[in-house]
Every structure is written in structure tokens, then in C-alpha cells.
Amino acid sequence: MNDLGRVHSKPATRGADAGAGLSRSLAPRHVTMISIGGIIGAGLFVSSSAAIVTAGPAIVLSYLAAGILVFLIMRMLGEMAVALPQVRSFSDFARAGLGAGAGFLTGWLYWYFWVVVIPVEAIAGANLLHVWISLPTWELGLALMGVMTAVNLLSARSFGECEFWFASIKVAAILTFIALAGCYAFGWTAPGGMTFGNLVSHGGFAPHGFVAVLAGITTVFFSMTGAEITMIAAAESKAPARAIAQMTGSVVSRILIFYVVSLFLIVSVVPWERVVAGQSPFTLALATMGLRWAGTAMSVIILTAVLSCLNSSFYVCSRVLFVLAEHGDAPQWLVKLSASRVPARSVLIGAAAGVLGIIANAAAPSTVFAFLVNASGALILLVYAMICLAQVRLRRERQRTGSREPALLMWWYPWGSYAAIAAMGAVLLAMAFTPALASQFYVSALAFTIALGAYWLVRRSRSL
């Protein structure tokens, strides 16, 4: 085994207030809606427009392919979670399968990915609120930061309750859209009859060729990231293994309904050439159906999606940092919990990052926001790849020792696991050679290199 697998960190000693560990106050309904909310992000409502412009109606195939990849990743996570119920953090599966070095890298890179999301979502939410509230966007951003910081400091249950209602609104909105768009596409409410002809009548189903469909996978994959948040939240539920098993079994149906079906109906209702990158295709489809309230309703729904992502970002950052501290990979004072068994200090670090991002954006709006958006694009792929490699290693070790297999197993092993890893490698290569995405790839590569250097320094200090 290489150095990443050989070096093991010394577990941290918890403080008195942390002795009981994180709470288990999340109810099954919270975990269920957290898993749904993790899948449905603001990218579905807005960023899908750029994907449609890229591939035309065939973008449905891009979403289907990306959804299959996410499903394979979640299935591998589900197998490891059921086999290793003592592992309480998504990033710690890499530690279990590949060693302490991989745990260090995965944990810090995953934390960095989400801590960058905090100011991005706060700024996006402030821009949406600015339409209705005539205050400077930086003030609105700080107000959002204050609210979400308070929610996450209260308790895990307060986070879960907020996410339950945020996710409920998103689910209700998508199901309502599917019902309205379905009626229109089938001609029941459309004045000219069925509209499915839009799928092929504007340059064909794949107007830019199937190469564009493959390129579209690179774009749409990132809109589906976040499903793994359930793995972190399940650690604070009453029945973690059952929650994870239920979630992994339902991921494929949720992706099909929320992404594939909704996008299929959009390109059926609206000629794809009318979609404008950066503008919500859902709003355009509703307006095409003659619904005058479409713009306002979608603005509220997009704001809900942004706040949901901001809320989840706070939660993920604090729990990942807490687990890193437990393993001695972060400062020891971060293991101390509040009276409500929340890693409050880790929450406040996330809040500080958000505040700094908002203030910097106020000073240089175009430059800072663009930097934040590009700062961690490829990192989630690197994290997922290490998690998948851990699954292969752990499965191989169980087979070698004859250990009992868990009830939930990765399908088509080992080829399904290898296919997922190869697909992520292909997406990374596509990013490197796509001009619009290359900057994200190289900035993420720099972050990975810095994390490797940090691990080398930590390993050296421990050997002294």
C-alpha cells in the first residue's frame, strides 16, 4: 500500500461537552427530504438552460447518462454505509478503504468544495431578493448568512426542519410543473394539439450531433451533486442504515422524475431554439403555456432552491470539519460541541467564509463571483473517484477474507464500479479540453496539489 494508505492519524480526544457525540434528532421524514433536496438544486431550474442550448432536445439523454453515473456512485456509497455502520461521514469511506492519507485529502477537498458554495449561494440569493427588496445585495447576503448561521447553530433538527420544508416546496413545484406541462404536451390544454413535434422539428432530436450530448454530460453532472448529503445527515438520525438503504434505492426514480421527465417536457413544450442560456427554461415553458404568474412563481422556487443549498452547505461543512478534527486532521478545538450537540465552531467557520466572500464580491462583483464559481468545479469528481476506489478496495478485501457481505451491494461488480470511475475520468478530461470549463479543472487541480502538500506537512510533523 502507498503512503496514503499506510499513515494513520491519531484519533482526537473529545472534550467533555462532546462526549455524547452528535445528536440523533433527525426524523425519517427529515432524512428523506434531505436526500431529495440534495438531488434538486438551483441548477435544475436555471443552469439546465445552458445544457439545452448545448445539445438541443437530446439533452434528455445527457441527463439520463449523468443520472446513471450518480446512481452508481450512490449505490457504492450505500454498500459501504451498510457494511461499515460505524463510519459517520461521507468522506470517511475513503479513509476506511484507502487509509488515513486518502481520508485527509477527501475530507479537506470535500469541505473546500462546500465552503466555496456558501458565499456563491448567499450572493445568488441576495440577487434574487434584490428584485423585491431595495437594499444593497451585500446587506441582503449578510442577512441570509445570519439566518442560516442561526438555523445551523440551534440544532441538527432545526436544519432538518428547514430542509424538509425547502425540499417540499421544490418537490411540489416540479410535480405541479410536470402535471401542467404534460397536459399541454399531450394537447389537452394546448390550442394547437400535441406539441411533441418540437422534439424533432427544429434541426432534429440532436441538432448539434451526439458529440454535443456527450459534452452535455459534463455540464449536467454537476447539477446532480449533493445526493450524498444524506450519508452525512443519516449519522444524526435514529436509524442510519435503514435511511441510507431507502435513499440509495430511490435515487434512480427521483432522478428520472425530477430531471429526465421535467426536461423532456420542457423541450416538448418549447422549441429548444427559444431557450436562452442563463434564463430559467421552466419559466419559459410556463409562459408558453399562457400562465402569467410563471415568472414570479419560478423566482420564489429558485430562491427556495438557493436557500436549501445554502442551508445544506452550512450543515455539510460543519460535520465534515468536525470529523476531520476527530481524526486529528483539523485543530482539536473543533471537536467541542455546543449544549445542543452541534459543532458550533465549525458552523461559525463556514459563516466567516461566507461573510468574507460577500464582502469581497461587494468590492469586485464580477471578478469575485466568477472566481468562486470556478474555484472548485472538478473537486467533487476527484472526491467521488476516491470514494469509488475505496468501495472497490473494501469489497475486494471482504472477498479475500471471506467476510459476510452487507445486504446492500453494488450491482455489476466489479465492472459497474470500474465503469463509474472511468466515466468520472472521462468527465475530468472533457473539462480539461473544454475552453469554458478548463479554468475550473486547473483551479481544482491546484487545490488538490495544495491538499497533497498539506498532508505531506502533517505526515512529517507526526513523524517527528
N, C-alpha and C positions, 0 to 999 in steps of 0.2 A: 504493500500500500504506500502511496506517496505521502509527503509531509502533511498534506491537508487531512489525511485520514489518520495519521499517527499521533498528532499532537492533540491532547485533550485538555480542555480548560478545567480549572478547579471550580466546582460549584460554589456559588456565593452563599454566604451565611445571611439569612434573613434577619431583619430587625424584629423587635418584639411586636410591633404593630403589623408586621407582615406574616407573622407565624401562621395564621389561619389560611393564608393564601387568598387568591382571588375569589370573589363571591360566586355562588351558583344561583343567581337570581333571575336568569333569563328563562322565561317560559317557552314551551314548544312553539307557541304562535309567534314569539319574537324571533326565534331561530329560523322558522320557516320564512318569514317576511324579510329577514336579513339576507337570506340566501337569494330570494327573488330580487330584492333591492340591489344586491351586488351584481346581478346579471343585467339589470335595466339601468343604464347610466344615461347621462345627458347626451352622450354620443349617439345613441339611437335616435333621439328626437332632432338633432341638428347635424352632426357630422355625417350622418348617412347620406346627406345631400351630395357631398363631395364624392362619395363612393358611387352613387347613381350616375353622376356626371362621368366618372371614370369608365364604367363598364356598361351603362345602359340597363335595360331590364334584366340582363344576365347577372346583375349584381346579386340576385337572389341565390345563384349558385355559389358566389363568393361567401355570402353569409352562411350558407349551408356547410361549406367546407370548413370555414373558421369555427362554426359551431361544433362540428365533429371533432376538431382538434381540442377545443375547450372541454368537450365531453370526455375525451380520452385522458386529458390531464386530471380532470376531476375524479375519474374512475380510479386512476393510480393513487390519488390522494386519499380516496375513500378506502382503498385496500390498506394503505399504511395506517390510516387513522384507526381502523378496526383492529388491525394486528398489533398496534402499539398505542393502546388507550392512555398510557402514561404521558405521551407526547402532547403537550398542550398548546403548541404554536405551529402554525403552518410552516414557518421557516425552519423549525427544528427537525423536520423529517430529513433534511439534508444532513444535519448533524448525526442523526441516528444511522443513516445509511452510508455516509461518506466520511464521517469524522468531524472533529471539532473545528478544523480549518474551514470546511465547507459550511458548517453551521455559522461560523463568524461571518463569512462572505455573504451567505444567503440572507442572514438576519439584517446586516447593515445595509445591503443593497435594497432589500425589500422595504426597510424603514425609510431609506432615502427616496425611493420611488413614491411612497405615500406622503412623506413630509413635503415634497415638492407640490403634490396635488392640493395640499391645504391652501396656500395662497392663490393658486390657479382658480380653485372653485370659489374662494371668497371674492376674488376680483370679478369672476363671471357673474356671481350672484348679485354683487353690488351694481354691475352694469345693467342687469335686468331690473333691479329695484329703482334705478335712477329714472326709468321711464315714468314711474308713478310717484316717486318721492324726490322732490327737487333739493337734494342735498349732494355735496361732493361725493364722488364714488368712494374716495378713501375713507370718509366717515361712515358710509354705509357698510363698507367692507369690514371696518373695525367693529361696527355694531354686530354684524353677523359672527365675527370671531368671538366677541364677548358672549353671545347667546350659546354658541356651540361649545365653547370652553366650559360654561356653567353646566350645560347638559351633561357633558362627559365627566365633570368633577363630582356631580351628585351621586351617581351610582351606575353600575352596568345596566340596571333595569331602566333607568331614565334614558340611556342611549337606546336600548332595545325598544322602549315605548315610542320614542320619536321615529326610529327607523320603521317600526310597524306601520305607523300612520303615513309616513312618506312613501313607503313601498305600496301601501294600499291604494293611495292616490294614483301612483304610476300604473299599477295593475288595472284599476278601474278605467283609467284613461285609455290604455291600449285596448282593452276588451271592448270599450264603447266605440273606439275608432274602427276596430275590426268589424263590428256589427254594422256600423254606418257605411263603411267602405264596401263591405261585402254586398249589402243591399244595392248599392249604386253600381258596382261592377257587374252584378248579375242582371242589371236593368230594371230592378223592381222600383227604384226611385229615380233612375236616370231618364231624362226626357227622350234620349235617342236610343234606348235599349242597352244591351250589354256592352261593356267597354273593354273587354279582354283583347280586342283588336289592337289596343295600344302596345301590347307586348311585342308585336312583330311589324307594325305598320310604319315605324319611324326608323328605318335603317336596319330592321331585323332585330331578333332577340338579343344578339351580341353585336351591336353596330361597330364596336372597336376591336372585334375579334376575341378569341378566348385567351389570348395573352393578357388582355386587359382584365379578364376575370381572375386570372392568377394574381395579377398585380393588386387587384381589389382586396384579395385576402389579407395582404399586408396592412391595408388601411382598416378593414372592419374588425380584424382580430382584437385590436386594442379597445374597441368599444365594448367587448365582452369580458374584459378582465375585471376581476373583483368577485367572481363567484367563490373564490377560495376564502373570502372573509368568513364564511360560515365555519370553516375549520378553526378559526380563532375564537369566534363567538361561542361555539359549542363547548369550549372549555369552561365557560361560565354558565352552562345550562345544567339541568338536573340529570339528563340522560345523554351525555355526549355521543356515545357510539350510535345510539338509535337515531339521533338527529342527523349525524353525518351520513348514515346509510340511507335514510329517507331522502336527503338532499341530493346525493350523487345519483340516485335512481330517477330523480325527476328533472335533472338538468337538461337532458335532451328534449323533453317535451316542452319545457319552458323556452328554450332557445327557438324551437320550431314555431311556437305560438307567438312569442313576443318579437322575434326578429324576422324569421323567414316569411311567416304569413302576413305580417304587417307590411313588410317591404314589397312582397308580391302584390298586395292590394294597392299600394301606392303607385307602382309602375303600371298597374292595370287601369287605375282611375285617371292618372295624369300622364300625358305623353312625356317620356323621360327628358326630352329636349327642353321642356319648360322648367325643369328643376335647376335652381341656382345654388352653386356651392356656397355654404355658409348660412343658408336660409333653410328653415325647417321644411322638409317635404311633407310632413304631416299637416302643417298649416296650409300649404298649397293644395293638398288633396281635399281638405275640408272646405276650403274656399271654392274649389272647383265644384264641389257638391252643393254649393249655394248656401253654406252655413256662415252667416255673417259674424257670429261670435267666435269663429275659429282662431283669429289672431290673439285675442285676449285670453281665451281658454288655454291655448298652447303655451303662451308666455307664462301662465301660472304653473302649468305642468312642468315646463322646462326648469322654472325656478325651484319647484319641488325636487326635481331630479338633482339639481346642483346642490341643494341643501342636504339631500340624502347622502350624496357623495362626500360632502364636507364633513358631515357627522361621522360617517364611516371612516374617513381618513384620520380623524382625531382618535377614534377608537383603536384602529389598527396600529397607528404609530405608537400609542402608549403601551399597548400589550406587547408588541414586538420588542420595544426598548426594555420593558420590564423583564422579559425572558432573557434577553441578552445580558442584562445585569445579573440575573440569577446564575448564569454560566460564567460570570466573571469577564465577559466581553464588553461590558459597559460599566461606568462608575457604580460603585456599590451603593451609594446613597439613593439610587433609583429603585432599589428593591423595597424601600419603605412604602407601605400602603396607608391610605387615609382611614378614618374611622369606618367609612362605608366600603372599605376594601377595594379601593380604586388606586392605581398607580398615579397619584395626582401630580407628582413631579414630572413624570413623563408626559402627561397631558399638557402641562404648562410649557414644556419644551416645544411641543407641537404648536401651541398658541404663539410662542415667541417667534417661531419660524414664519407663521402666517402673518403676524404683525410686521415683521421686517420686510416680507415680500410685498405687502400692501403699501408700506411707506416708500419702498424703492420704486414701485410701479407708479406712485403718485409723482415722483420726481422725474421718471423717464418712462412714460406709459408704454409706448410701442416697443422699446428695447427690452425692458424687464419682462413683460408678459410673454413675448416671443421666446426669450431665453428660458423662462420657467416651463413653457410648453415643450420645448425641445430638450430640457435638461435630463430627462430620464426615460425617454421613449423606449429604448431597446432593453432596459434593465429588467423589465418584467419577464421578457423572453429568456434572459440568462438565468433568472431565478427559477422559472418554470423548468428549464432544461436541467438544472442541478437537482431539483426535486424529483424529476422523472428518472434521472440517473440513479438517485437514491432508491427509488422503487425497484429498479432492475437489480441493484446490488442486494437489497434486503430479500427480495423474492428468491434470488439465486442462493443466498445464504440459508434460507429456510429449507430449500430443496436439498442443499448439501448436507444439512444436519438432520433432515427428516422431521423438522418441527411441524406442528399442526398448522394447517393453513386457515386463515380467517374466513368468515362466512362470505365476505365481500371480496371478490377477486377481479383483477384486471382482465378484461376479455382479450382473446387472441395473443396471450403472452407467449413468447417474448416479442413477436412481430408487431403487435399493436403498440407496445412501448417504444420499440425502435422507430416505428413509423412516426409517432408523435415527436420524438427527439429530432428525427431527420426533418420533419416539417418545420419545426422551430428554427433549425439551422438554415433552412431554405428562406424563411421569412427574414432572418437576420441578413443573409446575403442580398436579398431583394432590397432591404433597407439601405445597405451599403452602396448599391448601384442605382438607386432611385434618387435623382437630384433633390426632390422635395423632402426626402426622408433621411438623406445621408448625414445631415448635421446631427440628427437625433442619434444615429448609430455611433458617430465618432465621439459625441459628448458622453454617451453611455459607456463607451469603451474606455474613455478617460476615467470615469467614475469607478469602473471595475478595476482599473490599474491602481488607482489610489487606494481602494479597499485591499488589494493584494499587498501593497506596500505597508498599510496599517497593520495587516495581520502579521507580516514579517517582523515589524517592530514589536508587536505584542508577544509573539513567539520568542523573540530574542530576549525581551525583558523577563519572561518567565523562566528562561534557562539560566539566568544569572544567579 
